[in-house]
Amino acid sequence: MTLRVAVRHHTHYRYDDWIMLAPHVLRLRPAPHCRTPIEAYSLKVRPKDHYINWLQDPFGNFLARFVFPEKCQELVIDVELIVRMVTINPFDFFLDEEAQTFPFTYEEGLKHQLAPYLVVEKNTPRLDQWLQGIDGEMGSKTIDFLVAVNQRLWKEISYTIRLEVGVQEVEETLKKKTGSCRDSAWLLVQVMRKLGLAARFVSGYLIQLAADEKSLDGPSGPEKDFTDLHAWCEVFVPGAGWLGLDPTSGLFAGEGHIPLACTPHYESAAPVSGLTDPCQVSFRFNNTVERISETPRTTKPYTEGQWQAIDSLGQQVDAVFQKEAIQLSMGGEPTFVSIDDHDAPEWNTAADGVHKRQRAQDLLQRLRDRFAPGGLLHYGQGKWYPGEELPRWRYGCFFRADGQPLWSRPLPDADEKTTFDLNQGKHFLQALGRHMGGIDPFMQPAYEDPFYHLWKESTLPPDVDPLKADLKDPLERRRLARLLQQGLGEPVGYVLPLDRDATTGHWISGPWRLRQKQLFLLPGDSPMGFRLPLDSLEVDPAHPHEPDKERCPFSEPDDLVAEPTVARWRQGFVRTALTLELREDRLYLFLPPMVRLESFLALIKAIEETANQTGIDPILEGYQPPDDERLHRFFITPDPGVIEVNIHPSLTWEGLKEKTIGLYQEARLARLGTEKFLVDGRHTGTGGGNHITIGGLSAAQSPLLRRPDLLASLITFWQHHPGLSYLFSGLFIGPTSQAPRVDEARDDSLHELEIALSQIPNGPVAQPWLVDRVLRHLLVDLTGNTHRAEFCVDKLYSPDGPSGRLGLLELRAFEMPPHPHMSLVQMLLLRALIAWFWEKPYRHPLIRWGSALHDQFMLPYFVEADMKQVVDSLREAGYPFDFGWLDPFFSFRFPVLGFVQLGDMMLELRHALEPWHVLGEETTRHGTARFVDSSVERLQVRVSGLIPERYVLVCNGHRLPLRATGVRGEFVTGVRFKAWQPPSGLHPLMPIHSPLVFDLVDQWNQRPVGGCTYHVVHPGGRSYDGFPINGLEGESRRLSRFWEHGHSIGPWQPTTAPAAGGRFVPEGSGQPLLRDDPLTTTREFVTTLDLRRVQRFENVPSST
């Protein structure tokens, strides 16, 4: 994020007569050690008839000495700073070993140098008494000690605006317990000196900018941007140097603190000092701060004007959808992470966790209250992945499309502390059976199988007591201990056989006759409903009960009507049942499968009426209702490191805005965020993606099945524009990623895809299965997995069953945007393309990009150029999409690392993309695994104002293969390098390339004229303990690794190429001394320098 502000400070002294001014000294220029970049500075003083001399005082501060030869009636001082507000981590420093804990003492030489900053005031009994209160902090870490003292002073001394000249005495400040910033700063200076620490008084500007979002914890800061003269304290700690402490706020000094003068005493730090003739004076001043340029940032990606234009285009596309009857529905699978715990396994690699379940339940209730007040909460099971003990949970909310409530009774969530016992559950299930017409006599208790568990107990070692099993032991032992403590003779729950005849509306129930007389559950830890002994049930061959047939997805559904008030039932043989069990003092009611929505609604109505009658609220789990467009739904599920929300689809732009913005807002209130960071500070989104699903509310309405050429157009356009695949993606891209492009897999994929696309006709078709049959085996990854593809057709019209025949297409190459407006812009881009292709199908031959995919299109310049073509095409089609709306995505995916101005030339470094490949199989303690090699990174180097006949750009001694951009003097290139050494990765013997030194070499003089340095790791050797807690810390970590200096020293020695065959030319070759190293470029990477190639194999000729 780059944010530039203009700070203006106006001071006006008005005198009652014409007077002479003695020489005045102004300390209003940022000090040399100011860490915040000051890009411009201006000081204007009236009367204009004056002399000015710049000098530095004994402490290095800039002083402006003004001499006024004539009398005047006013003195006006105007200061303006142009400040680049980069994030500065005030704790990014080291301490010497002897200063790690407090107290410590300075060594004699240093103490002598710091003598002026150790002078203390005499006769300060209140201060001495105040210092006795910090004895308990002695012996703690120095950083913790400084924070504690600063915080205590902030809490005990109230801030007040005091217009009197000068600074209060320390004793007076402690007595009043109030003071201005000057008073608190001088008090802290004396506190530090009394403790034996060198401290100095700092006068400067304080810049505070209003936050884009309100804080969830504590104050959010100023309501609007603010600046003023301020004062704070700096203390000297060996190893770290001068550290700024602001007792007015209780914080360490950051990028908003602009020091002007730092001195041992406040008298020599006054902003303005000087004498005048005797007179009366009126004084006024004004301080303002103005934002003059802002790059898009994740908390505020668009201005209000931009968002209004985005919304206007969304309405325009909606009008086309309505006119053409496209009937497109759009949904998604956004993912979220915790904003409190970035380091826990459940928010990085693990799929489940206690905190993750709590956050998911909170979000589920919030989304229900916002989108579906009459919705039904359902706690079911999701997918079961290899290596995991149980299937993952899936929390769902179901609500009727007609707006009628599905569940009116307040429903407790699974985290509520109300407890029940099994007898209450038995009473509830009996009441439910009576309410359904009197089927309660068929209810029977269910038990765990004692013979199985006695056998399992006998297999334990003789020295293990299962009743005292350690919870850290395997799942089997924990289960056995729980069951033995409960008692195998006690029922686990109760079962009520149940089904429904959708034709007649009769409930069907009957006794379950078992050979063992009692109902023993199958061993396991899943809910009872998944462990019923169905294979042991008898079947009546004379009157077998046939389950209801599923409704055809292309048939028109009937309106949902009210159920009769009197329930009817008949006896029969059924193989499904309601089950109720007690787990962790909560009652769980397991719902049986229902193939018709009418049957499910009738069951829910009976359950709610029974809950009203008994006052018992069970948690509903088990099978979810059948897919039906008359019932909407959304789910919250766990994925490794994230929570995934399967949001219900929208037909209109307004509905899409409401759901997307509402989801982000409710997730934040549930303490879930949309950003994660690597240890080095880079944004990674959430890591779980933001897959977009398009289709129709039903398979019959899906425009992808009605017009298969729409999907053909999307596939072709995406293949023509790699920027669409890479701009919105995450860091894990390439042929083995979660969403590879169609041309990143087999060599012949484009040849086969062109044949397949030629078989898809333009216009409507009558065969809904056509598009699936033609494309299913081509839209896959390297292993043939249809789910892990950029265009996933698993739910389009799969032959596997009705759950895959929903008419939905999933676009998986979308990372989770950090802001809802960015997510909406992604979907608007897709909606505009669909509207265009519906009117005019996009049918063209596919492009053979070859190695350019992983060479040029890994660099932000080429992605930007490609996306400009996409935007231009949309604009020509009549959709005024603004390319500036994509700026936040470029800032998010390709952050600027730094830039340096070298005369008329500017050098800019940005992050680029790098495909991460899956390695070979390896044996781990969890089984066979294939690791991802993320050791290689890439960055883009962009240089402007370059004269190629004279200057060349080199990195670590090797010439970069510059590519002209079409702008005079502007070139771009990429650098691949090994960033870290993972346990498993390619080229394990090769060390990392750190630092990267970039030199701009003058070939005529054979010397570098300047350069910059990019450190792959912290230049001071700092090893971070965890991930950045927010974007500000992430930015500070990135900026700390870039230096605007550090070019190679001495005359330039060009890299020599390996010896090769040639001939002697007496008059010389006429070629410049610095030549292209044949190892720096290959046929595969003509725009990128691969440092791995030139470092390890310098003496091996290139194969190219």
Secondary structure, 3 states (H helix, E strand, C coil): CCEEEEEEEEEEEEEEEEECECCEEECCCCCCCCCCCEEEEEEEEECCCCEEEEEECCCCCEEEEEECCCCEEEEEEEEEEEEECCCCCCCCCCCCHHHCECCCCCCHHHHHHCHHHHCCCCCCHHHHHHHHCCHHHCCCEHHHHHHHHHHHHHHHCEECCCCCCCCCCHHHHHHHCEECHHHHHHHHHHHHHHCCCCEEEEEEEEEECCCCCCCCCCCCCCCCCEEEEEEEEEEEECCCEEEEEECCCCEECCCCEEEEEEECCHHHHCCEECCECCCCEEEEEEEEEEEEEECCECCECCCHHHHHHHHHHHHHHHHHHHHHCCCCEEEEECEEEECCCCCCHHHCCCCCCHHHHHHHHHHHHHHHHHHCCCCEEEEEECCCCCCCCCCCEEEEEEEECCCCCCCCCCCCCCCCCCCCCHHHHHHHHHHHHHHCCCCHHHCEEEEECHHHHHHHHHCCCCCCCHHHCCCCCCHHHHHHHHHHHHCCCCCCEEEEECEEECCCCEEEECCCCCCCCCEEECCCCCCHHHCCCHHHCCCCCCCCCCCCCCCCCCCCCCCCCCCCCCCCEEECCCCCEEEEEEECCEEEEEECCCCCHHHHHHHHHHHHHHHHHHCCCCEEEECCCCCCCCEEEEEEEEECCEEEEEEEEECCHHHHHHHHHHHHHHHHHCCEECCEECCCCCEEECCCCCEEEEECCCHHHCHHHHCHHHHHHHHHHHHHCHHHHHCCCCCCCCCCCCCCCCCCCCCCHHHHHHHHHHCCCCCCCCCCCHHHHHHCCCCCCCCCCCCCCCEECCCCCCCCCHHHCCCCEEECCCCCCCCHHHHHHHHHHHHHHHHHHHHCCCCCCCCCCHHHHHCHHHCHHHHHHHHHHHHHHHHHCCCCCCHHHHHHHHHHHCCEEEEEEECCEEEEEEECCCCCEEEEEEEECCEEEEEEECCEEEEEEEEECCCCCCEEEEECCEECCCEECCCCCCEEEEEEEECCCCCCCCCCCCCCCCCEEEEEEECCCCEEEEEEEECCCCCCCCCCCCCCCCHHHHHHHHHCCEECCCCCCCCCCCCCCCCCCCCCCCCCCCCCCCCCCCCCCCCCCCCEEEHHHHHHCCCCCCCC
